[in-house]
Amino acid sequence: MELADRAVGLLLSVISLSIFTYYTFWVIILPFVDSDHFVHKYFLPQEYAILIPVYAGVGLICFLSVFIGYVMLKSKKKKA
């Protein structure tokens, strides 16, 4: 079981590092590269650099709100 946990942890770390590297390159370095350079075809337009995190944050807040509400309602039913 410990080996499976380590493999999952390694996989999550690699995915997180890949996303962080991609986003950092996209937001910080890409604006300084000429717009006709071939590397631009591997990235979305710059507007999405703001829209994706905003939508992800709103989705996370909505999910947490629903989860907290569900837990509060469930704990009230147990007390009664």
N, C-alpha and C positions, 0 to 999 in steps of 0.2 A: 504494500500500500504506500509506503514511503517513497518508493521509486516513481509511482504514478503521480503523487503529489509534487514531487520535484519536476517531473516532466511538464505537468500543467503549469507550474510556476515559471519554468523556463519559457514555455510557449507564450504565456501572458506577458512576460518581460520582453521577449523579442517583438511581439506585436505592438506593445506600448512604445518601445523604443523606435520601431519603424514608423509608426504614426507620428510620433514627436519629431523625428528627423524630417519626414516628408513635409509636415506642416511648417516647421521652422524654415526649411529651404524655400517653401512656397511663399511664405509671408515676408521673410527677412531678406533673402538673397535674390529671389526671382525679379523683384522690381528693378534691380540694378543691371539685369541682363537685357541685351537688346531684344526688342519684341520680335524680330525676324529669326532669332536663334532657334535651333531645332528643339531645345529643351522645353520650350513653351507648350509643345503639343502633348506633354505628359502631365500637365497641370490644368485644373479648371480655371475659369476667369477669376480675377481678384475679388469680385463681389461675393463669391462663395466662401472666401476666407473669413468673412464676418457672419454670413447667413448660417452656415453650418453649425458653428459653435453656439449661436444664439438659439437656433431651433433645438439643438441638443440640450441646452440649458433649460429652456422652457419645458421640453418634454420630461426632463429629469425632475424639475420642480412639480410638474403635474403628477408624475408617477409617485413621488414622495408624499404629496398631499393626499392622494387617494389611499396610499398604503397606510399613512398615519391615521386617516379617518377610519379605515377598515379596522385597524388594530384597536382604536378607541371604542368603536361600536362593539367589537367582539369582547373587549374586556368589560364593558358595561353589562352585557348579557351574562357573563360568568358571575358577576357580583350579585345580580338580582335573583 
